[in-house]
Amino acid sequence: MAKNPKRPRDPNQLAKSIVDIATGEVEKPKQADNSKNPAAVELGRLGGLKGGKARATKLTPKQRSEIAKIAAQARWKKTD
């Protein structure tokens, strides 16, 4: 598997490389082939889709209330 070349860190050099690619002066770098097993992707997605709901059903109302209070405090916490 070929490794992609690193992009320049300097903003000016990065801008020039983008323009070169856009105008066709330089060939666009190839993307690495990250093909995943479709069965594994589907299995992982199933777990991700039911995670929050499954956790919520296991919590008591008091536990859910505590979690909600902590979340609200985090949202409204001042950052000075």
N, CA, C and O atoms as a GROMACS GRO file, in nm:
protein
  320
    1MET      N    1   0.084  -0.118   0.000
    1MET     CA    2   0.000   0.000   0.000
    1MET      C    3   0.089   0.124   0.000
    1MET      O    4   0.176   0.137   0.086
    2ALA      N    5   0.070   0.214  -0.095
    2ALA     CA    6   0.151   0.335  -0.104
    2ALA      C    7   0.104   0.438  -0.002
    2ALA      O    8  -0.015   0.458   0.020
    3LYS      N    9   0.202   0.502   0.059
    3LYS     CA   10   0.170   0.603   0.159
    3LYS      C   11   0.152   0.738   0.090
    3LYS      O   12   0.227   0.771  -0.002
    4ASN      N   13   0.052   0.815   0.133
    4ASN     CA   14   0.028   0.946   0.074
    4ASN      C   15   0.138   1.042   0.115
    4ASN      O   16   0.184   1.038   0.229
    5PRO      N   17   0.182   1.130   0.023
    5PRO     CA   18   0.283   1.229   0.061
    5PRO      C   19   0.220   1.330   0.157
    5PRO      O   20   0.101   1.361   0.150
    6LYS      N   21   0.305   1.382   0.248
    6LYS     CA   22   0.254   1.479   0.344
    6LYS      C   23   0.228   1.612   0.276
    6LYS      O   24   0.298   1.651   0.182
    7ARG      N   25   0.127   1.681   0.326
    7ARG     CA   26   0.100   1.816   0.276
    7ARG      C   27   0.197   1.913   0.342
    7ARG      O   28   0.240   1.890   0.454
    8PRO      N   29   0.231   2.022   0.273
    8PRO     CA   30   0.321   2.120   0.333
    8PRO      C   31   0.256   2.187   0.454
    8PRO      O   32   0.135   2.212   0.455
    9ARG      N   33   0.336   2.216   0.556
    9ARG     CA   34   0.285   2.282   0.677
    9ARG      C   35   0.272   2.432   0.658
    9ARG      O   36   0.187   2.496   0.719
   10ASP      N   37   0.357   2.487   0.573
   10ASP     CA   38   0.354   2.631   0.548
   10ASP      C   39   0.228   2.665   0.470
   10ASP      O   40   0.201   2.604   0.366
   11PRO      N   41   0.149   2.763   0.518
   11PRO     CA   42   0.022   2.796   0.450
   11PRO      C   43   0.040   2.839   0.305
   11PRO      O   44  -0.043   2.808   0.220
   12ASN      N   45   0.149   2.910   0.275
   12ASN     CA   46   0.171   2.955   0.138
   12ASN      C   47   0.202   2.837   0.046
   12ASN      O   48   0.151   2.830  -0.065
   13GLN      N   49   0.286   2.746   0.093
   13GLN     CA   50   0.318   2.628   0.013
   13GLN      C   51   0.195   2.539  -0.005
   13GLN      O   52   0.174   2.482  -0.112
   14LEU      N   53   0.114   2.528   0.100
   14LEU     CA   54  -0.008   2.449   0.091
   14LEU      C   55  -0.103   2.510  -0.013
   14LEU      O   56  -0.162   2.438  -0.094
   15ALA      N   57  -0.117   2.643  -0.010
   15ALA     CA   58  -0.204   2.710  -0.106
   15ALA      C   59  -0.155   2.687  -0.249
   15ALA      O   60  -0.235   2.661  -0.339
   16LYS      N   61  -0.024   2.696  -0.268
   16LYS     CA   62   0.030   2.672  -0.403
   16LYS      C   63   0.005   2.529  -0.448
   16LYS      O   64  -0.029   2.506  -0.564
   17SER      N   65   0.022   2.432  -0.357
   17SER     CA   66  -0.002   2.293  -0.397
   17SER      C   67  -0.148   2.271  -0.432
   17SER      O   68  -0.179   2.193  -0.523
   18ILE      N   69  -0.239   2.337  -0.361
   18ILE     CA   70  -0.382   2.325  -0.391
   18ILE      C   71  -0.413   2.384  -0.528
   18ILE      O   72  -0.487   2.325  -0.607
   19VAL      N   73  -0.354   2.501  -0.557
   19VAL     CA   74  -0.375   2.564  -0.688
   19VAL      C   75  -0.317   2.477  -0.798
   19VAL      O   76  -0.380   2.461  -0.903
   20ASP      N   77  -0.199   2.420  -0.775
   20ASP     CA   78  -0.137   2.332  -0.876
   20ASP      C   79  -0.226   2.212  -0.905
   20ASP      O   80  -0.242   2.173  -1.021
   21ILE      N   81  -0.284   2.153  -0.802
   21ILE     CA   82  -0.373   2.039  -0.822
   21ILE      C   83  -0.500   2.082  -0.896
   21ILE      O   84  -0.546   2.013  -0.986
   22ALA      N   85  -0.555   2.198  -0.857
   22ALA     CA   86  -0.679   2.246  -0.918
   22ALA      C   87  -0.661   2.281  -1.065
   22ALA      O   88  -0.751   2.259  -1.146
   23THR      N   89  -0.544   2.335  -1.100
   23THR     CA   90  -0.521   2.374  -1.239
   23THR      C   91  -0.467   2.259  -1.323
   23THR      O   92  -0.453   2.273  -1.444
   24GLY      N   93  -0.438   2.146  -1.260
   24GLY     CA   94  -0.392   2.030  -1.333
   24GLY      C   95  -0.242   2.028  -1.358
   24GLY      O   96  -0.194   1.943  -1.433
   25GLU      N   97  -0.167   2.121  -1.298
   25GLU     CA   98  -0.022   2.123  -1.316
   25GLU      C   99   0.043   2.004  -1.246
   25GLU      O  100   0.148   1.956  -1.290
   26VAL      N  101  -0.017   1.958  -1.138
   26VAL     CA  102   0.033   1.845  -1.062
   26VAL      C  103  -0.081   1.745  -1.047
   26VAL      O  104  -0.196   1.784  -1.028
   27GLU      N  105  -0.049   1.616  -1.056
   27GLU     CA  106  -0.151   1.514  -1.041
   27GLU      C  107  -0.195   1.506  -0.895
   27GLU      O  108  -0.114   1.516  -0.803
   28LYS      N  109  -0.325   1.488  -0.876
   28LYS     CA  110  -0.380   1.478  -0.742
   28LYS      C  111  -0.327   1.352  -0.673
   28LYS      O  112  -0.323   1.246  -0.735
   29PRO      N  113  -0.286   1.363  -0.545
   29PRO     CA  114  -0.234   1.245  -0.475
   29PRO      C  115  -0.341   1.137  -0.465
   29PRO      O  116  -0.459   1.166  -0.445
   30LYS      N  117  -0.298   1.012  -0.479
   30LYS     CA  118  -0.390   0.899  -0.471
   30LYS      C  119  -0.430   0.874  -0.326
   30LYS      O  120  -0.348   0.888  -0.235
   31GLN      N  121  -0.555   0.838  -0.305
   31GLN     CA  122  -0.604   0.803  -0.172
   31GLN      C  123  -0.564   0.659  -0.142
   31GLN      O  124  -0.565   0.573  -0.230
   32ALA      N  125  -0.530   0.634  -0.016
   32ALA     CA  126  -0.497   0.498   0.025
   32ALA      C  127  -0.623   0.413   0.019
   32ALA      O  128  -0.733   0.461   0.046
   33ASP      N  129  -0.608   0.286  -0.017
   33ASP     CA  130  -0.721   0.195  -0.026
   33ASP      C  131  -0.755   0.145   0.114
   33ASP      O  132  -0.691   0.053   0.165
   34ASN      N  133  -0.854   0.205   0.174
   34ASN     CA  134  -0.896   0.167   0.309
   34ASN      C  135  -1.027   0.090   0.303
   34ASN      O  136  -1.121   0.121   0.376
   35SER      N  137  -1.033  -0.009   0.217
   35SER     CA  138  -1.157  -0.084   0.204
   35SER      C  139  -1.179  -0.165   0.332
   35SER      O  140  -1.088  -0.232   0.382
   36LYS      N  141  -1.298  -0.157   0.383
   36LYS     CA  142  -1.333  -0.225   0.507
   36LYS      C  143  -1.426  -0.341   0.476
   36LYS      O  144  -1.494  -0.343   0.374
   37ASN      N  145  -1.427  -0.435   0.565
   37ASN     CA  146  -1.515  -0.549   0.551
   37ASN      C  147  -1.659  -0.501   0.574
   37ASN      O  148  -1.690  -0.454   0.683
   38PRO      N  149  -1.747  -0.509   0.474
   38PRO     CA  150  -1.884  -0.458   0.488
   38PRO      C  151  -1.960  -0.524   0.604
   38PRO      O  152  -2.042  -0.458   0.669
   39ALA      N  153  -1.935  -0.651   0.629
   39ALA     CA  154  -2.005  -0.718   0.739
   39ALA      C  155  -1.963  -0.660   0.873
   39ALA      O  156  -2.046  -0.642   0.962
   40ALA      N  157  -1.834  -0.630   0.887
   40ALA     CA  158  -1.785  -0.572   1.012
   40ALA      C  159  -1.839  -0.430   1.032
   40ALA      O  160  -1.872  -0.390   1.143
   41VAL      N  161  -1.847  -0.354   0.923
   41VAL     CA  162  -1.900  -0.218   0.931
   41VAL      C  163  -2.046  -0.222   0.977
   41VAL      O  164  -2.086  -0.145   1.064
   42GLU      N  165  -2.124  -0.312   0.918
   42GLU     CA  166  -2.265  -0.323   0.954
   42GLU      C  167  -2.282  -0.365   1.100
   42GLU      O  168  -2.368  -0.313   1.171
   43LEU      N  169  -2.201  -0.459   1.144
   43LEU     CA  170  -2.208  -0.505   1.281
   43LEU      C  171  -2.174  -0.392   1.379
   43LEU      O  172  -2.242  -0.376   1.481
   44GLY      N  173  -2.072  -0.315   1.348
   44GLY     CA  174  -2.034  -0.203   1.433
   44GLY      C  175  -2.142  -0.096   1.436
   44GLY      O  176  -2.167  -0.034   1.539
   45ARG      N  177  -2.204  -0.074   1.322
   45ARG     CA  178  -2.311   0.027   1.314
   45ARG      C  179  -2.431  -0.015   1.400
   45ARG      O  180  -2.493   0.069   1.464
   46LEU      N  181  -2.463  -0.142   1.400
   46LEU     CA  182  -2.576  -0.190   1.481
   46LEU      C  183  -2.553  -0.158   1.629
   46LEU      O  184  -2.644  -0.110   1.698
   47GLY      N  185  -2.432  -0.184   1.677
   47GLY     CA  186  -2.402  -0.155   1.816
   47GLY      C  187  -2.409  -0.006   1.845
   47GLY      O  188  -2.456   0.034   1.951
   48GLY      N  189  -2.363   0.075   1.751
   48GLY     CA  190  -2.365   0.220   1.770
   48GLY      C  191  -2.506   0.277   1.769
   48GLY      O  192  -2.533   0.375   1.838
   49LEU      N  193  -2.594   0.216   1.693
   49LEU     CA  194  -2.731   0.267   1.684
   49LEU      C  195  -2.811   0.240   1.810
   49LEU      O  196  -2.899   0.319   1.845
   50LYS      N  197  -2.783   0.131   1.880
   50LYS     CA  198  -2.864   0.098   1.996
   50LYS      C  199  -2.799   0.136   2.128
   50LYS      O  200  -2.862   0.122   2.234
   51GLY      N  201  -2.675   0.184   2.125
   51GLY     CA  202  -2.600   0.210   2.248
   51GLY      C  203  -2.667   0.304   2.346
   51GLY      O  204  -2.686   0.267   2.462
   52GLY      N  205  -2.702   0.425   2.303
   52GLY     CA  206  -2.760   0.524   2.392
   52GLY      C  207  -2.896   0.484   2.446
   52GLY      O  208  -2.926   0.504   2.564
   53LYS      N  209  -2.978   0.427   2.360
   53LYS     CA  210  -3.111   0.385   2.403
   53LYS      C  211  -3.102   0.271   2.503
   53LYS      O  212  -3.176   0.268   2.602
   54ALA      N  213  -3.012   0.175   2.478
   54ALA     CA  214  -2.996   0.062   2.569
   54ALA      C  215  -2.947   0.110   2.705
   54ALA      O  216  -2.992   0.061   2.809
   55ARG      N  217  -2.855   0.206   2.705
   55ARG     CA  218  -2.804   0.258   2.832
   55ARG      C  219  -2.915   0.332   2.908
   55ARG      O  220  -2.927   0.318   3.030
   56ALA      N  221  -2.995   0.411   2.836
   56ALA     CA  222  -3.101   0.488   2.901
   56ALA      C  223  -3.205   0.397   2.966
   56ALA      O  224  -3.257   0.430   3.072
   57THR      N  225  -3.236   0.284   2.904
   57THR     CA  226  -3.337   0.196   2.962
   57THR      C  227  -3.286   0.128   3.089
   57THR      O  228  -3.365   0.089   3.175
   58LYS      N  229  -3.154   0.112   3.102
   58LYS     CA  230  -3.096   0.048   3.220
   58LYS      C  231  -3.082   0.143   3.338
   58LYS      O  232  -3.070   0.099   3.452
   59LEU      N  233  -3.085   0.274   3.312
   59LEU     CA  234  -3.068   0.371   3.419
   59LEU      C  235  -3.199   0.396   3.492
   59LEU      O  236  -3.308   0.389   3.434
   60THR      N  237  -3.187   0.425   3.621
   60THR     CA  238  -3.306   0.463   3.698
   60THR      C  239  -3.336   0.609   3.668
   60THR      O  240  -3.249   0.681   3.620
   61PRO      N  241  -3.460   0.654   3.695
   61PRO     CA  242  -3.491   0.795   3.672
   61PRO      C  243  -3.398   0.889   3.750
   61PRO      O  244  -3.362   0.996   3.701
   62LYS      N  245  -3.360   0.848   3.870
   62LYS     CA  246  -3.271   0.932   3.950
   62LYS      C  247  -3.134   0.943   3.884
   62LYS      O  248  -3.075   1.051   3.880
   63GLN      N  249  -3.082   0.831   3.830
   63GLN     CA  250  -2.953   0.834   3.763
   63GLN      C  251  -2.958   0.921   3.637
   63GLN      O  252  -2.866   0.998   3.610
   64ARG      N  253  -3.068   0.910   3.561
   64ARG     CA  254  -3.082   0.993   3.441
   64ARG      C  255  -3.087   1.140   3.478
   64ARG      O  256  -3.030   1.223   3.408
   65SER      N  257  -3.154   1.172   3.588
   65SER     CA  258  -3.163   1.310   3.632
   65SER      C  259  -3.025   1.365   3.671
   65SER      O  260  -2.992   1.478   3.638
   66GLU      N  261  -2.946   1.284   3.741
   66GLU     CA  262  -2.812   1.326   3.779
   66GLU      C  263  -2.725   1.350   3.656
   66GLU      O  264  -2.652   1.449   3.650
   67ILE      N  265  -2.732   1.260   3.560
   67ILE     CA  266  -2.654   1.276   3.438
   67ILE      C  267  -2.696   1.404   3.365
   67ILE      O  268  -2.612   1.477   3.313
   68ALA      N  269  -2.826   1.430   3.360
   68ALA     CA  270  -2.876   1.549   3.293
   68ALA      C  271  -2.830   1.676   3.364
   68ALA      O  272  -2.797   1.775   3.298
   69LYS      N  273  -2.827   1.675   3.497
   69LYS     CA  274  -2.780   1.792   3.573
   69LYS      C  275  -2.633   1.820   3.544
   69LYS      O  276  -2.594   1.935   3.523
   70ILE      N  277  -2.552   1.715   3.542
   70ILE     CA  278  -2.410   1.732   3.514
   70ILE      C  279  -2.389   1.787   3.372
   70ILE      O  280  -2.305   1.874   3.350
   71ALA      N  281  -2.467   1.736   3.278
   71ALA     CA  282  -2.457   1.782   3.140
   71ALA      C  283  -2.497   1.929   3.128
   71ALA      O  284  -2.433   2.006   3.057
   72ALA      N  285  -2.604   1.968   3.198
   72ALA     CA  286  -2.648   2.108   3.194
   72ALA      C  287  -2.544   2.200   3.256
   72ALA      O  288  -2.518   2.308   3.204
   73GLN      N  289  -2.484   2.157   3.366
   73GLN     CA  290  -2.379   2.238   3.428
   73GLN      C  291  -2.260   2.255   3.333
   73GLN      O  292  -2.202   2.363   3.325
   74ALA      N  293  -2.224   2.149   3.263
   74ALA     CA  294  -2.113   2.156   3.168
   74ALA      C  295  -2.146   2.252   3.054
   74ALA      O  296  -2.059   2.327   3.009
   75ARG      N  297  -2.271   2.251   3.008
   75ARG     CA  298  -2.310   2.341   2.898
   75ARG      C  299  -2.309   2.486   2.942
   75ARG      O  300  -2.271   2.573   2.864
   76TRP      N  301  -2.350   2.513   3.064
   76TRP     CA  302  -2.364   2.651   3.108
   76TRP      C  303  -2.244   2.703   3.187
   76TRP      O  304  -2.244   2.815   3.236
   77LYS      N  305  -2.140   2.619   3.198
   77LYS     CA  306  -2.021   2.659   3.273
   77LYS      C  307  -1.954   2.777   3.200
   77LYS      O  308  -1.934   2.776   3.079
   78LYS      N  309  -1.920   2.878   3.281
   78LYS     CA  310  -1.853   2.995   3.221
   78LYS      C  311  -1.707   2.963   3.197
   78LYS      O  312  -1.642   2.897   3.278
   79THR      N  313  -1.657   3.011   3.084
   79THR     CA  314  -1.515   2.997   3.053
   79THR      C  315  -1.455   3.136   3.044
   79THR      O  316  -1.474   3.207   2.946
   80ASP      N  317  -1.383   3.173   3.148
   80ASP     CA  318  -1.322   3.307   3.150
   80ASP      C  319  -1.175   3.301   3.121
   80ASP      O  320  -1.108   3.404   3.119
   0.00000   0.00000   0.00000
